[in-house]
Structures are given as C-alpha cells and as structure tokens.
Amino acid sequence: MAGTPTVLGLAADLAAGRTTSRALVEDALARIADPAGEGARTFTKVYADQARAAADAQDRLRQAGYVASPLAGLPVSIKDLFDVAGEVTLAGSTALDDRPPAIADAPIVARLKAAGAVIVGKTNMTEFAFSGIGINPHYGTPGNPFDRARVPGGSSAGAPVSVADGQAIVAIGTDTGGSVRIPAALCGVVGFKPTAKRISRDGAIPLSTTLDSIGPLANSIACCAITDAVMAGDEPTAPEAAPVAGLRLAVPQSFVLDDLAPEVASAFADACTALSRAGAHIVDLPLAEFGEYPRISDRGNLVNSEAFAWHEELLTRRGNEYDPRVRSRIEFGRAVSAAGYIRICAARQDFITRVAARTEGFDALIMPTVAITAPPVSAVADDREYFRLNGLILRNTAVINFLDRCAATLPIQPSGTAPVGLMIVGEHGGDRRLLAVARGIEAALTP
C-alpha cells in the first residue's frame, strides 16, 4: 500500500543502484535480530549466513546483467512447513524432530530461489497449521503489529508480522481455511489465496490434501501477483489493474455478514461506498447457499478426517507433545467413516456447482475477510472462548476454501485503528483475473 515497500519499488531501486540486495537483507536480518522486536517469536529459523551469501550473489549477477525476476535480491520468508534440503521440517511442532531431513527443497522454495529471492528464514505458525488464532505453545506467539498484546491470526502467524515489521518484503504461507487471508487481514497487510492446485503443494506438510493452497502475504496486490506467478512457474509479472468503473461486485447477504464487529461493519460499508462512487456496481446478492455451508461441510470434518489420516501414526507415538487444542481437532477425524467422507465430498461438489450458478456474471464477490478484529491473547486463554473465536475468525474465509475459489484480502481500516480486511473473491481458476480486479479495487481504496 502507499508509503510501504513493495516488490516493484525495491526492484526499481536495485535497478537504479539506489540500494543493494546486501543492504536490504542486512536491514531485514537486523530487524529479525533486534531484541526489542518480534523476531524471536516470528521466526523459528533464520538463515543469516546463507541470506548474506545469496544477497551478495544476486548483487554480482545484477552487475553482470542477470536479473531473474522482480524478486531478485529481495528478502522473503517462508512458513515453517516447507521443506528445505538438509533440514527437518517441523511445522510449528516438536513432535516431528525425529523425522529425516528433507532431501530437496519444496518446489515453491526452489522456484523462489531460481527467481533470485533471498530466503531469510522460516516463520512461526500454529502447530500443524490447524487454527485461525495463531497461538503456538512451543515457540511463542508473534505479537500483532498493530498491538503486540493481540493475536496475529493463523495459521501463518509469523508471516504477516515478518512483512509488517520489515523483516521480509514477501512472506509465503498456506491457506486451508483462511491461513493466509486471516493473518493478513488481522495484521493489516495484503494476502492472496490461489485456486488450490494452481501451485504445487509437494514438499509442504499437509493439513487437508483437498483444501490446502499456498499463497503470499505482502504490502500490495502486485507483490502477491508477482510472487504467485513465480511459485506457479509463470512469467513473473502482475496483471494490469482492472478499471473499477463498471465492475459488477456482489455482496453475499447470507452468513458472511452475520455478527460483524461494529468496526468491521463500518469499514466494510465505507469500502463499498467508495467503490460505488468509483463507478463499481455493488449488488446485494442473497446467496442463501452460504448458510448451508456448516451443514454441508459437517462442521469441518473434511479437514479433520484428512488431517487424521496423516497424523494417526504420529499421534500414537508422540501425541502427548501436541498442542492439546490442535490435537483435539485432529482427533475429530477419527470418527469420520469412509462413507461419511465420500458423502461430504459429493455434497461439496454439488455446493460448488450451485454457488457458481448464483455468482455467474459478477467480476468478484466482496465481503469482510474476518468478522472481528484481532482479539487480545488474553481472550483466548479459556478453551471455550478460544474455540468460539476461532470459529468466528475462520468463518468467512473457510467457505471460500470449500468452494475452491481464489481470493485476496486488502486492509481497509481507518488510519490508526485495528486492521480490517476486505476479501475479494474470484472464480475457480480465475486467479489472474481476480488479481487484476483486486489491483483496481486496491487503487480505488488507497488514499
């Protein structure tokens, strides 16, 4: 957003000789190491020596005329569930420390490196990516950049903090029920969740093999679009912003507008008004189908059952080391029968088809990303309140994962107030078009 560093802005600075990759990486590492900052809770691993060597290599390549992409030479963080060759992948847990080291980098890590990105470290996360809150009892919880006493959102908890605190220009997270968009929204940065299979999920510890997706968090839609393209193996560019005038934007009236915090409702209404004034056609869409989501998804049992299938053996050996709140959710999958799982999958496909028929003809759906602003860490000390807030925080984003659509989130809160996100939802497979629409909306809403 305006006044914050972006991929294209820093790429221009590097091209003009106004800075170097080494200088950018040194600044990022200094912020991570600052004892007064959040680095110790934001990162579970820091690649200081490797990052400096990579930055120097990128500076030499640039001097020789080789620039692989706009990400070349820029500091990037990755979530602690991606394989890096020679390391044990921990996924925010201690229960995986006896696994063999990864043989190779995850494909998205290899592609980022090939594009010249400098990986500065792995970011903290909810254990096994199973919560929208962002608490981690093993490695600490990164403080929200707006108010360090608040949760950062999860499960990619450290990712938005690394961006907001200047420790990385882009962070890579995963999103199964909102784990990119939720922390981005609660921390006041931009996030993008692609159509699930757009980007290879090999080399990433899964939560749900059906719903997992990999996406970036950054300071602009263009930053996310370029990074998404790199990870997908496409040309590393951002689509041009779509003109807002004439866009048909649907606001679902069912489910996603329920129980909004007043500050969220106000910021969303103001954003809709601003877009309407810019020439967008804002249409209230009943979309009663959204209200069926809790029943059709069987309260998340698709994720629970797929998670349990992966964790069953590990739970037997080391389940007592899990965060109890994470373990309890995974254990719900134990009771899901094969017939029950098949019924959920079939109901999901019918749900996707019916919703697609209702939303055809719109350029995007818009809604609040999260129904509330980030709660204080103290508010989730009680288990009952933790699970209530977790469900409310996940609600709007999770239905979009269930539909396997692409979606972006933009900060829309008034200056000086707690972050609020605007979610912009595209069609299944319509990722580049959605990013163009989101760029246009971002420009219209940027002061």
Salt bridges, closest charged atoms under 4 A:
ASP13 OD1 - ARG18 NE 2.82
GLU26 OE2 - ARG22 NE 2.76
GLU26 OE2 - ARG52 NE 2.86
ASP27 OD2 - ARG31 NE 2.96
GLU38 OE2 - ARG41 NH2 2.96
ASP49 OD1 - ARG52 NH1 3.95
ASP56 OD2 - ARG22 NH1 2.70
GLU87 OE1 - LYS122 NZ 3.49
ASP97 OD1 - ARG318 NH1 2.56
ASP98 OD2 - ARG317 NH1 2.88
ASP98 OD1 - ARG318 NH1 3.36
ASP105 OD2 - LYS113 NZ 2.91
GLU127 OE2 - HIS138 NE2 3.22
ASP147 OD2 - ARG150 NE 3.41
ASP165 OD2 - ARG148 NH2 3.05
ASP175 OD1 - ARG181 NH2 2.80
ASP228 OD2 - ARG198 NH2 2.76
ASP234 OD2 - ARG198 NH2 3.03
GLU289 OE2 - ARG358 NE 2.90
GLU292 OE1 - ARG295 NH2 3.37
GLU292 OE1 - ARG354 NH2 2.85
GLU313 OE2 - ARG317 NE 2.59
GLU321 OE1 - ARG318 NH2 2.92
GLU331 OE2 - ARG327 NE 3.24
GLU331 OE1 - ARG334 NE 2.90
ASP350 OD2 - ARG354 NE 2.89
ASP363 OD1 - ARG433 NH2 2.85
ASP383 OD1 - ARG325 NE 2.82
GLU385 OE2 - ARG388 NH2 2.76
ASP404 OD2 - HIS428 ND1 3.37
GLU427 OE1 - ARG405 NH2 3.48
